[in-house]
Amino acid sequence: MTARSTRRTAATTRIAAVGAIAVAGTMLLTACGDQTKNNDSGSTKASTGASAGENSPADLLPADIKSKGVIRVGSDIAYPPVEFKDKSGATVGIDPDLGAALGKVLGVEFKFENGTFDTLVTGLRAKRYDVAMSAMTDSKERQEGIDPETKKKVGEGVDFVDYFTAGVSIYTKKGDDQGIKTWADLCGKKIAVQRNTVSHDLAKDESKKCAGGKKIAIETYDTDLEAQTRIRSGGADAGSSDFPVAAYAVKTSGGGKDFQIVGDQVEAAPYGIAVAKGNDKLTQAIKAAMDEIIKSGEYDKIIAKWGVEAGAVTEAKVNGGS
């Protein structure tokens, strides 16, 4: 997957560089064999470990969610390993596994519904979804409904429950990096990315800095998988995605023969579960449930299954993005 976000505050990654990605990728391959064991269907009775007299996460849920027994999750299900369809058509990945774990705590089903990434926030406003969970980066602009380019307010914004941290990586065809190590090296070259992502924003910003008229040619696609196809065919010099997605693509595409990571990760920032403004009960219920699965160790099991421990968090935060 490419980075799912409006513009992040620039920062050298806190997570890891190429070596950590390689380790993550190796573990991701191990996970592939049992992807279908955890999908987005089914829920069990809440189990929260709340002490007597304390409100459990399930107690915090809005009444309408409790009565339906379902949280509708808007997600762009084409972003492996965060969310994608396996060979049987089941929705699998980091987010669906976490959703299933949260559902057990809350006593509801997290039902993932496919949508184009750049329409998910609109879907929240239109009440097509209760939440959006799709490797979406928590940013102040998203919280406040600000367009990242015009800096004008375009909506009421959303609240986030942060649950993971990811940086952005560049990748090229294997054995053909064309000297690309940094974003500045992309000047005069072509990059394929998913539109309205951090990678898209970074490419536009870097192109403005290119000297001598050697701008970056930017091709955008609805999904990261489409961008990967373009690079694989030789139609673009490089691609960019969040580190879990880049690592997964490097290790799995063409049996590990198609792509390679180049340079270091940048722009480390939190992924958040987006909730419409004013739905504070749902926000707090999801935060409490996320803290519960972190405390119980279930969160760490899921993160380890997909080989992305470098991005794990130790507590959920509300609107922790900058």
For each residue, the residues with C-beta under 8 A, 3 or more apart:
1: 4 79 80 82 135 194 224 241 242 244 245
2: 79 168 193 194 197 198 199 200 224 227 239 240 241 242 245
3: 8 135 137 166 168 197 198 199 202 240 241 242 267
4: 1 76 79 117 134 135 136 137 194 197 198 242 271
5: 8 136 137 138 139 142 197 198 201 269
6: 137 139 141 142 148 196 198 201
7: 139 141 148 198 201 205
8: 3 5 11 137 139 198 201 267 268 269 321 322
9: 267 269 322
10: 266 267
11: 8 14 266 267 268
12: 264 266 268
13: 16 17 167 243 264 265 266 267 268
14: 11 165 167 268
15: 20 165 166 167 243 265 268 310 311
16: 13 19 20 21 243 265 310
17: 13 20 21 264 265
18: 21 22 261 263 264
19: 16 22 23
20: 15 16 17 23 24 310
21: 16 17 18 24 25 169 243 246 247 250 261 265
22: 18 19 25 26 247 261
23: 19 20 26 27 307
24: 20 21 27 28 243 244 247 307 308 309 310
25: 21 22 28 29 247 248 250 251 307
26: 22 23 29 30 251 307
27: 23 24 30 31 304 306 307 308
28: 24 25 31 32 81 244 247 248 251 252 306 307 308
29: 25 26 32 251 252 307
30: 26 27 33 307
31: 27 28 34 35 81 305 306 307
32: 28 29 35 252
33: 30
34: 31 37 305
35: 31 32 38 86 90 92 93
36: 39 86 88 90 92
37: 34
38: 35 92 96 97 100 302
39: 36 90 91 92 96 100
40: 73 90 91 96 99 100 110 111 112
41: 90 109 111
42: 100 109
43: 69 100 103 104 107 108 109 110
44: 47 103 104 107
45: 104 107
46: 56 57 58 104 105 106 107
47: 44 104 105
48: 56 57 58 105 288 289 292
49: 292 295 296
50: 54 55 56 57
51: 54
52:
53:
54: 50 51
55: 50 59 60
56: 46 48 50 59 60 288
57: 46 48 50 60 61 105 106 285 286 288 289 292
58: 46 48 61 66 105 106 107 108 285 289
59: 55 56
60: 55 56 57 281 284 285 288
61: 57 58 65 66 106 108 281 282 285
62: 65 66 279 281 282 285
63: 66 67
64: 67 68
65: 61 62 68 70 71 108 130 282 285
66: 58 61 62 63 69 107 108
67: 63 64
68: 64 65 108
69: 43 66 107 108 109
70: 65 108 109 111
71: 65 99 103 106 108 109 110 111 130 131 282
72: 111 113 128 129 130 131
73: 40 95 99 110 111 112 113 129 130 131 132 133
74: 113 115 120 123 124 128 129 131 132 133 134
75: 83 91 95 112 113 114 115 120 132 133 134
76: 4 79 83 114 115 116 117 120 134 223
77: 83 84 85 91 112 114
78: 83 84 85 114 223 224 225
79: 1 2 4 76 82 83 84 93 117 134 135 223 224 225 245
80: 1 83 84 93 225 245 248 249 252
81: 28 31 84 93 94 244 245 248 306 308
82: 1 79 93 94 95 134 135 242 244 245
83: 75 76 77 78 79 80 91 92 93 94 95 96 112 133 134 135
84: 77 78 79 80 81 91 92 93
85: 77 78 89 90 91 92
86: 35 36 89 90 92
87:
88: 36
89: 85 86
90: 35 36 39 40 41 85 86
91: 39 40 75 77 83 84 85 96 112
92: 35 36 38 39 83 84 85 86 96 97
93: 35 79 80 81 82 83 84 96 97 306
94: 81 82 83 97 98 164 244 302 303 306 308
95: 73 75 82 83 98 99 112 133 134 135
96: 38 39 40 83 91 92 93 99 100 110 112
97: 38 92 93 94 100 101 302 305 306
98: 94 95 101 102 133 163 290 293 299 302
99: 40 71 73 95 96 102 103 110 112 133
100: 38 39 40 42 43 96 97 103 104 110
101: 97 98 104 105 293 298 299 302
102: 98 99 105 106 110 286 289 290 293
103: 43 44 71 99 100 106 107 108 109 110
104: 43 44 45 46 47 100 101 107
105: 46 47 48 57 58 101 102 289 292 293
106: 46 57 58 61 71 102 103 285 286 289
107: 43 44 45 46 58 66 69 103 104
108: 43 58 61 65 66 68 69 70 71 103
109: 41 42 43 69 70 71 103
110: 40 43 71 73 96 99 100 102 103 133
111: 40 41 70 71 72 73
112: 40 73 75 77 83 91 95 96 99 133
113: 72 73 74 75 128 129
114: 75 76 77 78
115: 74 75 76 119 120 123 128 129
116: 76 119 120 222
117: 4 76 79 120 134 136 194 196 197 222 223
118: 195 196
119: 115 116 122 123
120: 74 75 76 115 116 117 123 124 129 132 134 136 274
121: 124 125 132 142 155 158 274
122: 119 125 126
123: 74 115 119 120 126 128 129 132
124: 74 120 121 127 128 129 131 132 158 274 275 276
125: 121 122 155 156 276
126: 122 123
127: 124 276
128: 72 74 113 115 123 124
129: 72 73 74 113 115 120 123 124 132
130: 65 71 72 73 275 279 282
131: 71 72 73 74 124 273 274 275 282 286
132: 73 74 75 120 121 123 124 129 136 158 273 274
133: 73 74 75 83 95 98 99 110 112 136 273 274
134: 4 74 75 76 79 82 83 95 117 120
135: 1 3 4 79 82 83 95 166 242 245 271
136: 4 5 117 120 132 133 142 160 271 272 273 274
137: 3 4 5 6 8 142 166 198 269 270 271 272 321
138: 5 142 143 160 162 269 270 271 272 319 320 321
139: 5 6 7 8 142 143 148 269 321 322
140: 143 144 146 321 322
141: 6 7 144 145 146 147 148
142: 5 6 121 136 137 138 139 145 146 157 158 160 274 321
143: 138 139 140 157 158 159 160 319 321
144: 140 141 153 157
145: 141 142 153 154 155 156 157 158
146: 140 141 142 151 152 153 154 157
147: 141 150 151 152 153 154
148: 6 7 139 141 151 201
149:
150: 147 154
151: 146 147 148
152: 146 147
153: 144 145 146 147
154: 145 146 147 150
155: 121 125 145
156: 125 145 276 277
157: 142 143 144 145 146 277
158: 121 124 132 142 143 145 274 275 276 277
159: 143 274 275 276 277 279 280 283 318 319
160: 136 138 142 143 270 272 273 274 275 318 319 320 321
161: 272 273 275 283 286 287 290 316 317 318
162: 138 270 271 272 313 316 317 318 319 320 321
163: 98 270 271 272 273 290 313 316
164: 94 270 271 303 308 311 312 313
165: 14 15 268 269 270 271 311 312 313
166: 3 15 135 137 242 243 244 268 269 271 311
167: 13 14 15 242 243 265 266 267 268 269
168: 2 3 198 199 202 240 241 242 243 265 266 267
169: 21 240 241 242 243 246 247 261 263 265
170: 180 183 186 238 239 240 246 261 262 263
171: 231 238 239 240 241 246 249 250 259 260 261 262
172: 176 177 178 180 231 237 238 239 259 260 262
173: 176 231 232 234 258 259 260
174: 257 258 259 260
175: 260
176: 172 173
177: 172 180 181 260 262
178: 172 189 237 238
179: 185
180: 170 172 177 185 186 189 237 238 262 263
181: 177 185 262 263
182: 185 263
183: 170 186 202 203 206 266
184: 187 206 209 210
185: 179 180 181 182 189 263
186: 170 180 183 189 191 203 206 207 216 237 238
187: 184 206 207 209 210 211 214 215 216
188: 210 214 215 216
189: 178 180 185 186 216 217 237 238
190: 216 217 218 219 235 236 237 238
191: 186 199 203 216 217 218 219 236 237 238 239 240
192: 219 220 221 227 228 230 231 235 236 238 239
193: 2 197 199 200 203 218 219 220 221 224 227 239 240
194: 1 2 4 117 197 199 200 220 221 222 223 224 226 227 241
195: 118 200 220 221 222
196: 6 117 118 200
197: 2 3 4 5 117 193 194 200 201
198: 2 3 4 5 6 7 8 137 168 201 202 242 267 269
199: 2 3 168 191 193 194 202 203 239 240 241
200: 2 193 194 195 196 197 203 204 218 220
201: 5 6 7 8 148 197 198 204 205
202: 3 168 183 198 199 205 206 240 266 267
203: 183 186 191 193 199 200 206 207 216 218 240
204: 200 201 207 208 218
205: 7 201 202 208 209
206: 183 184 186 187 202 203 209 210 216
207: 186 187 203 204 210 215 216 218
208: 204 205
209: 184 187 205 206
210: 184 187 188 206 207 213 214 215 216
211: 187 214
212:
213: 210
214: 187 188 210 211
215: 187 188 207 210
216: 186 187 188 189 190 191 203 206 207 210
217: 189 190 191
218: 190 191 193 200 203 204 207
219: 190 191 192 193 227 230 235 236
220: 192 193 194 195 200 227
221: 192 193 194 195 224 226 227 230
222: 116 117 194 195 226
223: 76 78 79 117 194 226 227
224: 1 2 78 79 193 194 221 227 228 239 241 245
225: 78 79 80 228 229
226: 194 221 222 223 229 230
227: 2 192 193 194 219 220 221 223 224 230 231 236 239
228: 192 224 225 231 232 239 249 253 259
229: 225 226 232 233
230: 192 219 221 226 227 233 235 236 239
231: 171 172 173 192 227 228 234 235 236 237 238 239 259
232: 173 228 229 253 254 258 259
233: 229 230
234: 173 231
235: 190 192 219 230 231
236: 190 191 192 219 227 230 231 239
237: 172 178 180 186 189 190 191 231
238: 170 171 172 178 180 186 189 190 191 192 231 262
239: 2 170 171 172 191 192 193 199 224 227 228 230 231 236 259
240: 2 3 168 169 170 171 191 193 199 202 203 246
241: 1 2 3 168 169 171 194 199 224 245 246 249
242: 1 2 3 4 82 135 166 167 168 169 198 245 246
243: 13 15 16 21 24 166 167 168 169 246 247 265 308 310 311
244: 1 24 28 81 82 94 166 247 248 306 308 311
245: 1 2 79 80 81 82 135 224 241 242 248 249
246: 21 169 170 171 240 241 242 243 249 250 259 261
247: 21 22 24 25 28 169 243 244 250 251 261 307 308
248: 25 28 80 81 244 245 251 252
249: 80 171 228 241 245 246 252 253 258 259
250: 21 25 171 246 247 253 256 258 259 260 261
251: 25 26 28 29 247 248 256
252: 28 29 32 80 248 249 255 256
253: 228 232 249 250 256 257 258 259
254: 232 257 258 259
255: 252
256: 250 251 252 253
257: 174 253 254
258: 173 174 232 249 250 253 254
259: 171 172 173 174 228 231 232 239 246 249 250 253 254
260: 171 172 173 174 175 177 250
261: 18 21 22 169 170 171 246 247 250
262: 170 171 172 177 180 181 238
263: 18 169 170 180 181 182 185
264: 12 13 17 18
265: 13 15 16 17 21 167 168 169 243 268
266: 10 11 12 13 167 168 183 202
267: 3 8 9 10 11 13 167 168 198 202
268: 8 11 12 13 14 15 165 166 167 265
269: 5 8 9 137 138 139 165 166 167 198 321 322
270: 137 138 160 162 163 164 165 313 317 320 321
271: 4 135 136 137 138 162 163 164 165 166
272: 136 137 138 160 161 162 163 319 320 321
273: 131 132 133 136 160 161 163 286 290
274: 120 121 124 131 132 133 136 142 158 159 160
275: 124 130 131 158 159 160 161 279 282 283 286
276: 124 125 127 156 158 159 279
277: 156 157 158 159
278:
279: 62 130 159 275 276 282 283
280: 159 283 284
281: 60 61 62 284 285
282: 61 62 65 71 130 131 275 279 285 286
283: 159 161 275 279 280 286 287 318
284: 60 280 281 287 288 318
285: 57 58 60 61 62 65 106 281 282 288 289
286: 57 102 106 131 161 273 275 282 283 289 290 316
287: 161 283 284 290 291 316 317 318
288: 48 56 57 60 284 285 291 292
289: 48 57 58 102 105 106 285 286 292 293
290: 98 102 161 163 273 286 287 293 294 299 316
291: 287 288 294 295 315 316
292: 48 49 57 105 288 289 295 296
293: 98 101 102 105 289 290 296 298 299
294: 290 291 299 300 313 314 315 316
295: 49 291 292
296: 49 292 293 299
297: 300 301
298: 101 293 301 302
299: 98 101 290 293 294 296 302 303 312
300: 294 297 303 304 309 312
301: 297 298 304 305
302: 38 94 97 98 101 298 299 305 306
303: 94 164 299 300 306 308 309 311 312
304: 27 300 301 307 309
305: 31 34 97 301 302
306: 27 28 31 81 93 94 97 244 302 303
307: 23 24 25 26 27 28 29 30 31 247 304
308: 24 27 28 81 94 164 243 244 247 303 311 312
309: 24 300 303 304 312
310: 15 16 20 24 243
311: 15 164 165 166 243 244 303 308
312: 164 165 299 300 303 308 309
313: 162 163 164 165 270 294 316 317
314: 294
315: 291 294
316: 161 162 163 286 287 290 291 294 313
317: 161 162 270 287 313 320
318: 159 160 161 162 283 284 287
319: 138 143 159 160 162 272
320: 138 160 162 270 272 317
321: 8 137 138 139 140 142 143 160 162 269 270 272
322: 8 9 139 140 269
